[in-house]
């Protein structure tokens, strides 16, 4: 199987996705527990659990990116071990 994206794009996407999963999971957890720093002001969303559901949907999208880009990176590693010539 051939990689779809370049090695640099694959590994960059993997690292960015990992950080996004961590950061968004913390933000989603804070919204779920209705933490006062995120839901305490009059202009902030009143329904914290609904916002948390949306944030966790984004986490699942980033998990998909992490899996896809990680597999693309591993394809590049496997291709380089076989002695393929990179153009």
C-alpha positions as CSV (number, residue, x, y, z in Angstrom):
1,X,0.0,0.0,0.0
2,X,1.3,3.5,-0.9
3,X,1.0,6.5,1.5
4,X,-1.5,9.2,0.4
5,X,0.3,12.1,2.1
6,X,3.9,13.0,2.6
7,X,5.9,11.8,5.7
8,X,6.1,15.3,7.1
9,X,2.4,15.9,6.8
10,X,1.6,12.6,8.3
11,X,3.7,13.1,11.4
12,X,2.7,16.7,11.8
13,X,-1.0,15.7,11.7
14,X,-0.3,12.9,14.2
15,X,1.3,15.3,16.7
16,X,-1.3,18.0,16.3
17,X,-4.1,15.5,16.6
18,X,-2.6,14.1,19.9
19,X,-2.4,17.6,21.4
20,X,-5.9,18.5,20.2
21,X,-7.3,15.3,21.8
22,X,-5.7,16.2,25.1
23,X,-6.7,19.9,25.1
24,X,-10.3,19.3,23.9
25,X,-10.9,16.5,26.3
26,X,-10.0,18.8,29.2
27,X,-12.2,21.6,27.8
28,X,-15.1,19.1,27.3
29,X,-14.7,17.8,30.8
30,X,-14.8,21.3,32.2
31,X,-18.0,22.0,30.3
32,X,-19.5,18.7,31.4
33,X,-19.0,19.5,35.1
34,X,-20.2,23.1,34.5
35,X,-17.0,24.6,35.8
36,X,-17.4,28.2,36.8
37,X,-14.6,29.5,34.6
38,X,-16.5,28.3,31.5
39,X,-20.1,28.7,32.4
40,X,-20.2,31.3,35.2
41,X,-20.7,34.4,33.2
42,X,-24.0,35.6,31.7
43,X,-22.6,35.5,28.1
44,X,-21.3,32.0,28.5
45,X,-23.4,29.0,27.4
46,X,-26.0,27.9,29.9
47,X,-26.1,24.2,28.9
48,X,-22.6,23.0,29.6
49,X,-23.3,19.3,28.9
50,X,-24.6,20.1,25.4
51,X,-21.4,22.0,24.6
52,X,-19.4,19.2,26.1
53,X,-21.1,16.8,23.7
54,X,-20.1,18.9,20.8
55,X,-16.5,19.2,22.0
56,X,-16.3,15.4,22.5
57,X,-17.6,15.0,18.9
58,X,-14.5,17.0,17.8
59,X,-12.4,14.8,20.0
60,X,-13.6,11.7,18.0
61,X,-12.9,13.5,14.7
62,X,-9.3,14.1,15.9
63,X,-9.0,10.5,17.0
64,X,-9.9,9.6,13.4
65,X,-7.2,12.0,12.1
66,X,-4.7,10.5,14.6
67,X,-5.3,6.9,13.4
68,X,-5.2,7.9,9.7
69,X,-2.1,10.0,9.9
70,X,-0.4,7.6,12.2
71,X,-1.0,4.8,9.8
72,X,0.3,7.0,6.9
73,X,3.4,7.7,8.9
74,X,4.0,4.0,9.6
75,X,3.6,3.3,5.8
76,X,6.4,5.8,5.2
77,X,8.6,4.0,7.8
78,X,7.8,0.6,6.2
79,X,8.5,2.0,2.8
80,X,11.9,3.4,3.8
81,X,13.0,0.1,5.4
82,X,12.5,-1.6,2.0
83,X,14.9,0.7,0.4
84,X,12.4,2.6,-1.8
85,X,13.8,5.6,-3.5
86,X,12.1,8.8,-2.5
87,X,11.6,11.3,-5.3
